[in-house]
Amino acid sequence: MKLSKNLIVTLVLVSGAAAMGYAQEAFSANIDTTAACAGLPSHNDLQAALTWARMQSNGGFNLDMWSTVVNRDGVVCAVAFTGANRGSQWPGSRVISAQKANTANAFSLPQLALSTADLYSAVQPGGSLYGLQASNPVDTFVAYGGNPADYGQVNDPMVGGRIGGVNVFGGGLALYNKQGVLLGAIGVSGDSSCADHNIAWRTRNRLKLDYVPAGVGPDSARPDNIVYDITPANGLQIGVSASGWGHPICSAAAVTISQTLPPVR
């Protein structure tokens, strides 16, 4: 049987994509997450802490949340949500939470923590980190592979894969243990970006992984806290951040809450 040129091209593309998918699945399956994720919260621990934090007043819309934890190598260790099922939260926030975790991990150091909220102003045109959003793209096979019925479960298809991605608004925080070791990061998404930050902060505190050494925030007791110092400027929609690390205000309540979040350990 003679195949048309278009059919041959289609078959090649489909088989190539399938092969890449199988390669990604095999790669993820070869990662020993028990060892890779040592010291980081389990799915159940993450879900419990996230649910507790979500139930507090966070200055947002009182929505259910997604959260992802990655290790220092960017490997996804746990994914959880707070609602009755995976559709109770914004579906897009699953991968956003993973992006935030990857970002906070990728741009924090043992001696300096940067939250995703801290990066907002720096990546704007003219900012010191302009263009950062285009680096470290999301691995779409890790992000969107597998059975959606497993999303947010112990066996979420992202677990064991390196998610990648950069996100530059509130909700991502680095995780430091009692010995001051940087273990990875947590990302939270599902509400306003300011509420996401507050929920991530409380979740990290609940997990006792907030032994943060230093940051760029104005409060030494909360070194990687969200910074609200953007003021309007002529011709600039986003305004100007006095420190260069500012984040837009989502609500007055979120600002007040951020100033009373638990101090780091």
Helices and strands as residue ranges (DSSP letters): H 5-29, H 33-36, H 43-54, E 66-71, E 76-81, G 86-88, H 93-106, G 116-119, G 121-123, G 132-134, H 140-144, G 148-150, E 172-176, E 182-189, H 193-206, E 230-233, E 236-241, H 252-258
